[in-house]
Amino acid sequence: MQTLSNNRFKELMKLHQKKYRDLTNTFLVETPHLVEEAIQNNSVIEIFENDINTKYTYISDEQIKKLSQTDSKISIMALCNKKSNINMAKELKNLTKRSESYSAWYNELVVKADLAEQSAVRGCMVIKPYGYAIWEKMQSILDSMFKATGHQNAYFPLLIPKSFLCREAEHVEGFAKECAVVTHYRLKNDPDGNGVVVDPEARLEEELIVRPTSETIIWSTYKNWIHSYRDLPILCNQWANVVRWEMRTRLFLRTAEFLWQEGHTAHATEAEALEETVKMLHVYGDFAEKFLAIPVIRGVKSANERFAGALETFCIEALMQDGKALQAGTSHFLGQNFAKAFDVTFMNKENKQELVWATSWGVSTRLMGALIMTHSDDNGLVLPPTLAPIQVVIVPIYKTEEQLNAIRAKVDALSAELKAAGIRVKFDDDDTKKPGWKFAEYELKGVPVRLAMGARDLENNTVEVARRDTLTKETVSFDGLVGYIQNLLTDVQNNIFQKALDYRASVTREVNSYEEFKVEIEKGGFLLCHWDGTPETEELIKQETKATIRCIPLEGDKTPGVCMVTGKPSKQRVVFARAY
């Protein structure tokens, strides 16, 4: 029996460094399945096995634990030629590490994971099928939650007369710089033969605004729907696209066109409208935490950060892995501002005319960005099982068609059971790609659970189970596998939420002086600080530190204090952070 020497072990340890892997054109693979594939592809240089009876090089428990790149208990490894078809995921994907450039990592991941890409129109994106499948899951869940709270879906026009936006002064001021404007309705052939040109004779009498948000067009409609208290409340939502002409864009986070839902409700009383606003805030908070596995702070925006035309804006704030905040959803109490602008009144029970009270609320494809940046790692996406288009992928490892058929027969029955249990499963028997490539692809795309089955598994009635969140693997009996996977998916969901929650806790701290604030804000995270409640102080902090008040928390420490900047009284601590 040949034993791995200390000098040879030290050489293998160097393969943890990319520069050494590049220099030697070698790398290590783990688990029986990858070793088996490497053997099939004649790419193995040397095999190491933790078995005193091995025909390969013997490796001790301590050595294999130090060499392993996962937390799984493995017993076999192989040194492979890097030019082979076998590749570990990180070699195949070659993502920029988050520690090197978080922005580059994000941009690369969105594209390489097949979520979205830039379009021919500057600032707009193409959401690819895999990315759209995740958005569809979000949409389906949220839609059910909206309907459970009594809301109905409708659709309102994309184009809004310019005069409508002029009716609510704060609203138009808030969106004026982002509006795309339609001025003509016809093209014609260029007389000089240079394609088509805008027909100058086809100018619109009134310019039309491409929807940046729908309050104005909806409230002009509600005027025709509302006459009496019997017509209230109106609880409408629409799934739509909007255009806000952003100059600096990033896929999902900030694009000129994006997808969203916008709820618009009308009520007879102020109390009822406020109740609706808070209710929808909690719908968003529950959705973020239970389905996206993203912990959020629920709170109220400061006057400087409030939605244009709202009396109050409630929000959920999430924290990304780079220590920056992201506004994940908003719910606005609009008061009677839009009812006044569009003269929307109703006859109350005392036969008196009153103005209607309003709310609006929305989340967008920005949630895709939040999902990516909260959970994903240097190997690719990490998706919560609740939203993953594929929850379980099964990869067969075989040499002959006969072996594949035997594996398929076993997997078909398993797939049927998993589907019956409501689990989204894929059996990938595509023979144009090697198992190693498939492992890398599904790791990159964040599939929560991966099963691998080879000839040895058929003999032993076992399957290798790998979970994406921890990158661990174990061999499990085929018996009772459906129940095992159900529990595993629940555990993955809970684990990635807890991981995000623990990270947020680790970078949330109280700050009492402005000098300390200036130091701490450079480290990222949420800073809990006293603020005197004035827009002037908030603006000063923003100008000097690029930090904003993310929200005034609804829950938490309400102890009064003094503002860290002015020393004036403060009602409670608020959440500061730099944000996307």
N, C-alpha and C positions, 0 to 999 in steps of 0.2 A: 504493500500500500504506500503510495506517495503522499506525503504530508506537505501542506502549504508552509513554506519557510517564512520567517519574519521579514527577510528582505523582499521576497516576492509579494508578501502582504502589503508592505509599504508602497511598492510600485502600484498595486491595485488601488490603494487608497487615494493615490494621486488622480485617479480617473474621476473623482468627484469634481475636479476642476476641468472646465471646458477646454482651456488652452492645452492641457495635457492629453485630453481625448483627441483633439485636433492634431496634436503633434504625433501621436502614436497610431491614429486612425483606428482606435479600438474603443470599446465601451462594454459595460457589464449589463446583462439582462438577468432578471430574477423570475422566479416561479417556474414550475414544471412546464407550463404551457408555452412560455416564451422560449425556454431552453429547447423544448421539443421542436418548435418552429425553426429555431436557429440551426438545429441539427439537420432538419429537412432541407434547409437552404445552403448547407455546406459553408456556413459562415462562422462556425465555432472554432476558436483557437484552443481553448482549454475549458474543461468543466470542473466545478468544485461542488462537492456534496458532503453534507453533514451526516455521514454514515460510515462507521468503521469498516463495513464490508464493501465499500464502494470500489468500483473499478476505475473511478476517476480520482482526482486529487482530493484528499480529505481536507475539510475545513472545519475548524472548531466553532462552537456556539458563539464565543466572544468575537471571533473574526468575522463570521457571517453577519452578526448583529451590527458591527461597525461598518461593514461594506454596504449593507442594505440601505436603499434610498426610501424605503417605506417602513411603516410600523408593523407590517405583517410578519408572522412567524414563518420563515421560509427555510427550506433545507437544501436547495440547489441553486447554483448560479452558473453563468457561462460568460467567458470573455469572448467577444465577437469582433469580427471585422466591421468597421464602421461603414464600409461601402456596401454592405449587404442590404437585403430587404427588411431585415429586422431592425427596428429602431425603438428606443424608449420614447415616450411621448414628447419629452422636452427636446430631444434631438430632432424629431420630426417637425414639431411646431416652431421651434426657434423664436419664441416670443421674447420681446424685451422684458426684463425683470421689472417688477413694480419699484424696487429699490433704486433702479437706475433711472427710470423715467416713467412716472405713473401715467402721464398723459400719453406717451408713445405706447405703453402697454395697453391702455384702454382702446386707443384707435386701432391698433393691430388686432386686438382680440375681437372687436366688433366685426371686422372684415374676415379674419381667418376662421371664426366660428360660424360664418355664413349667416350672420344676423342682418346685416345691412351693408350698403355701399353708397358712395357718392353718385348722384345722378348727373345728367347732362345739364341740368339747371343748377346754377351756382347756389349753394346753401340748402338744396333739397336732397332728400335721400330716397333710395330704393330699399324698402324693407323686404328682405328675401324670405322665401317660404318658411325656413326654420325660425327666423325672428318673428315673422307674422304669426306663426303657430303659438308662440309664447304670448304675444299680445292678444290673440284670440282667447286663450285660456283666461287671461286677466279680464278681458271684456265679458266673457261668459259668466264668471264668478261675480263680478261687480253688477252686471245686469240683473242677476238673480237677487242680489242684495238690495238693489234699488226697488225692484218690484215687490220684494218682501216688506218694504216700508211704504208701499202704496203708490209708487211712482209709475208713470207710463211713458213709453217712448213715442216721440214725434220727430218730425224733420222740418227745418226751417231753411229759407233760401241762403245760398252761398253769397249772393250779391246784395249789398245793403246801400240804399240811396245815401249819398253824402250828407244830405240835410238831416237824416236821422241821427248821425253821429254828432251833429252840431247842437242837438237839443239838451245834452247833459254836459256841461262845461268841463268838469273834472274828468269825465270819461273820455271825451275827445282829446283833451290834453294828454292823458295817459297813453293813448294809442296813436296819436297823430304821426309820430316819427316812424312807426312801423307799418303803416298802411300801404297796401298795393292798390292802385287805382285803375279802374277800367274807364277809358275815355272815348273809345270808338267801337263800332260794332261790325265793321266790314273791312276786308282786304281787297286789293285788286292787283292785277298784273302790272309790274313796273313797265312804263312805256319804253324805258331804255333797255329792257330785256334782262334786268337783274332780279329775277324772281318775283316776289310779291311785296307790296308796300301797303301801309295803312291808307285807306281811302279818306282824304281830308273832308269829303262831303258827308261822311258817315259819323260825325261827331255826336255823341250823346248829349241830349239837352241837359241832363244832370249826370255827373260822374257817379260811378258805382264803386263802392269799397268792397274788396274781397274780404270776407268775414275774418276779422281778427278775434272776435268774440261776438256773441249774438244778443246781448241784452237789448239793444235798440230795436232790431227787427222783431224780436219776440214780444217786446212790450207794445210795439205798434199793432201787433196781432192780438195780444191779450185785451186791448181796448175794445175789440169787436166781440170778444168772448165773455166779458165780465159786465154785468149790469146790476146784479143783485147779490146779496150775501149767500143766496142759494147756489150761485155759480162758483163759490169758493170753498175750499182751496183748489187751486190748479197746481198739480204736481207733475211737471213734464221734464223729461230728459231727452237729449239727442246725442247720438254717436255721429261724429262728423270730423271733417278736416278744417283747420284754420290756417291762415297765413299771417305771419308777423315778420316783416322784412328785416331779419337779423343780419348784421354785417359780419359778426364773428360767430361762426357756426361750428358745431361738433355733433356727430351722429348721435341721435336720440336726445342728447342733453339740450341742444339749442339748434333748431333748424328753421328755415324760412317757412316751411309747411310741416305741420305735424298732425297726428291723429289724437283725438281726445273725446271725452264725453263732457257735456255741460248740462247741468240741471238748472232749471229756471222755475221758481215756484211763486205763487201769488196767494196772499193770505188776508183775512179780514182784520187781524189784530197784530200789534207789535209783538206781543208775547208769543203768539203762534209762529210768527216768522223767525223770532230768535230761537225758539225751540227747534224748528226745522234746521236752522243753520248749525246748531250744536249737534243735533242728531246726525247730520250728514258728515260732520267732522269725525264723529266716532265710528261711522260706517267706514270711512277711509282709514282711520287708525286701526280698526279691527282687521280690515283687509290687508293692510301693510304687514301687520304682525303675524296674523294667522296663515296667510297665503304666501306673501313675499318673504316671510321670515325676517323682516326688517323692523327692528325696534324704532319707535318714533316718539318724539315729544309732542304733545298736543297743547296748543296755546293760541294766543291772540297776537296778531301783528301790531307793531307800533304804527303810529300815524304815517311815518315816512315810508313804511313798507306796505301800507294798506292798498288794496285793489282800487283802481281809479273809479270813483263813483260810489264806493261802499262807505257805510258808517263804521263797520267793523269787519275785519278779515280774520277768520280762524284758520289755522294751518296745522299740518303735521310736518315735523322736521326730522330728517334722517341724517346720520353721520356716515360718510364714506371712509374707506380704509386709509386715505391719505390725510385724514383729519379735517376735510372740508365738509360743510353742511350742504344738504340738498333739500329744497322745498319739495315735498312729495305729494302734496295735495292741499287745496284751499277751499274754504266754504265762506261765502260772503253774506253778511247782513246788509242789504241795500237800502233799508228803511223805506221811505216813500219817494226817493230821488227820481227813479225812473217812472213811477206813477205820475209824479208832477210833470216830468218832461213830456209825457205822452198823454196826459189828461185821462188817466185810467182811474175811474171812480166806481163806486157801487152803492146801492141803496141798502142801508143797514136795517136791522130789525125794527128800529124806531122810525123808519121811513126818512132817514136823513142821509145825504150824500157824503161819502167818505173816500179818501184816497186809499188805494190798496197798498199793502206792505209786501216787500219782495225779498227773495234770496236768489243767489246763484252759487254753483259749486262745480268743481271739475278736477279731474286728473287726466294726464296725457301719456303719450309714449315716452315721456321723460322717465316714467317708472322703469322702463327697460334699462336706462342708464343707471338708475338707482340699484336695480337688481344685480347688474354686472359689477358695479363698484363696491357693493356691500359684501359680496360673498366670494367672488372669483379669485383665483390664485395664479401663480406663474405658469401653471400647466394648462390654464384655460378657464372656461366657465365652470361655476358651481351653481347648479340650479336646485331650488327647492322642489321636492317631488310633486307638490300640489300644482306647479306650473310647468313642469318639464313635459315637452311634447312626447318624449319617450322616457318612461320611468325605469324600464328594465330592458336592456339589450342582451341578446344571447348570441355568442360567437362560437361557432363550431370549429374544432381543430382536427383535421383529418388528413390522411394520406391517400385514401382510395374512395371511389364513389360508394362502395359498399359501406364503409365507415360513416360517410356522410348520411346515407339513408338510415342507418341505425340510429345515429344521433338525431336526425330529423324526426323519426318516429317517436322518440322519447320527448323531444322538445315540443312537438305539435300538441301532445296531450297536456304538457305543462302550460303552454301558451293559452290553450283554451280555458284552463282553470284560472290562470291569472286574469284573462280578459273577463271571465265571469265574475271575478272578485273586483272588477272595476279598475284594474291595473293596465296601463298602456305599455304594451310589450312589442318588441321587434326581434325577429329572428333573422340575423344577417348572414345568409349563406352565399353572398356574392363571391364568386370564385375569381374575380379579377383583382381582388385585394387580399393581401396576406393578413392573418390574424393580428400581427403586430401593428400594422397600419390601422386596422379597425380599432384596436385598443386605444391607439393614440387619437384617432378621430373622435371617438365617443368620450374620451377624457376631455378633449378640447371643447366639445359641445356640452359638457356638463351633465351627461346622463347619470342620474343618481346611483344606479346599480347596474353592474355588468356581470353576466354569467359567462363562463368559458367551460366548454365541455369537449374532451378529447377521448381517445380510445381507452386510456387508463380509467377515466371517469365512468365510462360505460361498464367496464369490468367491475368497478368498485361501487357502482350506484351512487356516485358523488358528483359534485359540480363545484368549480371554483367561483366564489362570490367576491367581487371587488366593489367597494363603496367609494364614490367620487369625493365625498367630503373629507375623509381622512386618508384616502389613498391606501387603505389597508385591504388585504385579501385573506380569505380563509377557505378551506375546503369543507363543504357541508354535504350531509346526506340528502339524497333526492327525496327521501320520505319526509313528509311534512314541510316541503319546501315553500309552498304557497303561503302558509301561515308565517313561516320564517321571513319571507320577503315583505309581507304586509307589515310586520313589526319593524323590520329594518328600515322601510321607507318612512315610517313614523319617527323612528330614532334619528334618521338623517335630517328630517324636517326640524325636529326639536334641537338637534345639535348645532345646525348652522344658525338658527335663531340665537341660541345661547352664546355661541361664539361671537356673533355680532354685538350682543348685549354686553358681554364681558369686555369687548374692545371699547365700546362706548364708555363704559364705566371707568376704564383705565385712563381715558383721555378727557374726562369731565372733572373739572376742579373749580373750587371757589377762588376768586381773586378779589382783593380788597383795595388795592391801590392802583392808580393809573400807570405808574412806573412798572409795577409788577405785571400789569396787563400787557404792556408793550413788549415785554420779554416773553410772556407765556403764549401770546397769540401767534408767535413765530413757530411754536411747536405744534400748532393745530389743535383740533378738538373743540369741545364745548366749554366756554368759560362762563361761570355763574357770577354775575356782578350786580351791584347796586347801581341804579341809574335814576336821575332826577325826574324823568318823564318828559323832558323837553326835546323837541325836534332839533334844536340848536346843538345840544350836547351830543345827541346821536350822530348828527352830521359831522361834528368835529372829530369824533372817534373814527368814523368812516374815512374821512379825509386823511387822517394821520396814520391809521393802521390797516385800512381796507377791510375792517371787520364791521359787520352789521348785527343789529338785534334780530336774531332769527325768530324769536317769539317770547312772549310773556307767558310762562307756563300756567296751565290751568290747575295743575297739581304740584305738590312739592312745598318747599320752605317758603312761607309767606311772612317771615319775620321782617319787620321794617329795618331800615338802616340809613346810611348816608351815601350819596353818589360818589363813586370813586374819582370823578373828575372835578365836580363843583363843590362837594361837601354838603349839598342841599339834601333835604329828606328824600328817602326812597321808600316806596311802599313794599317792594319785594325784590328779590334777585331776578334778573332776566338772563336769557341765553344769548351770548355773543359767539360769533364764529365767522371765519371767512367762508364764502359759499360759492357754489356753482351758479 
